[in-house]
Amino acid sequence: DLTTQQPIDLDPATDGPQAIELLGPWPKQIRQDPADTTGNTALVLTSGVERVDLVAGTSSWAVTPERLAALDLDGFDVQSFAVAPDGASVYIVATDGMFPASALHQFGLADESATTTTTGLTTSEKALEILGTTLWIADADVDAPRLRNFDLTQSPPSEGDPTPTPAAPYLLLAIP
């Protein structure tokens, strides 16, 4: 409960906290679901992207593992994700199976679209954030560590000038 900062007891008649069973393993990241204006649904990155109804305690696929597999991505390859500004798609950074080499992919939430946007990245988990209409990626390339930015008002997104960093950036976190 974001107001009280207390965990929600999904079944008050049962002792202890109850969990919502997810469809995939290893939950890595949680984002607010733009399709739910009540704020009771979250998108969770596991071996795909799950839409979790926090009130009903259920989960369904928004982006299935099979859609990732169509781009040769295994569920354990996904590192981080962010919801596009229009709420119609998500961007996912995933390794190509040979960590730390990775790429940026875009998947539709209401359709079956899937594209690879950018390749040649060196990333770790939670290395992706969107601020306004700019997508930021922490690229830990050994020879040129930097923050890369992409203008999401362009289709496909156009890359701006990178911001060099003194050391490899391994985490991006947008602070409201």
N, C-alpha and C positions, 0 to 999 in steps of 0.2 A: 504494500500500500504506500504509494508515493507521498501521501499526505501525512500519515502517521509514522512512516519509515519502519513499519513492522511487517513481518512475513504474514501472508494471508493463509489462514487455516482452511484448507479446501474441504475438510470434513470435520466440523467441531465435535461430532459424536464419537470420533475415533481419536484415541490418544496420540499425541505427537504430531509433527508436521507430515503432510502428505505431498508427494511429488507429482508432477505432470509427466507422464511417460512420453518421451520423445521417440520419433521414428528412426532417427539415425544416431550414431555414436559421436562422442566427443564434442559437446556444444562448445563453440569457440567464441561466439559473439552474439549479442542481442541488440536489435534495433526496434524502434516503434514501427508498427505496421501502418503505412499511410492510407490504407484502405479502410481503416477503422477510426473514425473521428472520436469515438468514445475513449480511446486509449486502452481498451481492454484486450487488445491483441498485439502480440509481438512477433517479429520475424527472428528466427534463431538459426544461425549457421551451424550445421552439423555436417553430414555427408551430402547435403543439399541445403536448401533454405526451407525451414519449416514455419508455418503460420500457426502460432500457438494461441488458443483462446484461453485467456487467464481466468475467465469466469466459469466456463464450462469444463475447463481442465482437459482440453483435447488438443491434438496436433494433427495437421494435414500438410501435405507438400505444397509449397509455392513454387519451388524449383526442385524437381526430382533429381535423385542421383543419376538416373538414366539420361537426363538432359545434359548433365556434366559429362557423363561418359561419351556422349556424342561428340564432344570436343576433346576426347582422350584424357579427361580428368577423372581421377579416382577421388572418392570422398575424403580420403586422408590428405589429398593434395591441397584442398582449400585452406586459405590462411585468414582472409578477412573479407568483409563485404560492407557496402554502403548502399543506401537507397538513393536512386536518381532523384534530382529535384522535382520532377513531375510525378513521382511516386509510381510510375508505370513499369519500372525495371530496377534491377539491382546490378551493381558492379561487383565482381568477385575477383580477388587476386588469388591465384593458385600456382603452385609449382608445376613444372612440366614433368614431374616424376623424378627429377634430378635436382634436389634441393641444393643451393638456394635459387637456381634459375627459375623464373616465374613469368607470368603474363597476366594481363588484365582482360577480363571477359565481361560481357554484358548479357543479362538474361531477362526476358520479359516476365512480368508477374501475372499478367492477364492473357498472355499469348505464349506461343512456343518459340519465340525468337531467341537466338543465341549467336553471339558473334565474339570473336577475339579482337580486342581493340588495340592492345599494345603488347609486344613481346620484348624479350631482352632485359627483363628486370631482375634485380637481386633483392629479394624481400624476405621478411619474416612475418609472423602473425601480427595482426592489428597494425598494418602499415598503410592503411587506406582511410581517408576521410574526405567528406564533401562539405565544403563551406560555401553557401550560396550556390553559384553555378560553376564553381571550380572544384575539380577533383584533384586531391593531393596524394602522392604516393611517396613513401620513404624508400628510396632506392639506395641500398647499401653496397653498391658497386665498389670493389676494392680500390680501383684506380680513380674513381670519380664519385665519391659519396655525395648525395644531393637529395633535395626535395624536388620532385617533378610535379608539374601542374598541367592540367588539361581543362580547356574551356568547353564546358558541356552545352553551351548554346550553339556550338557547331556540330554538324553531323557529317562525318565522324568527328569526335572530339579532337580539337587541335591542341598540340603541346606548346606551352609557353616556355620562356627561358627558365632553366632550372635554377634553384637556389643551392649553391654549394654548401656543404656542411663540413666542419673540421674533422668529424669522425663519422662512421657509418650510422645513419639513423635507423633504429630498429622498432620504433613505435610512434604512431601518430595518435593524438587524442585531442579532439575539438573540445575546448572549454567554453561553455555558453556564457 
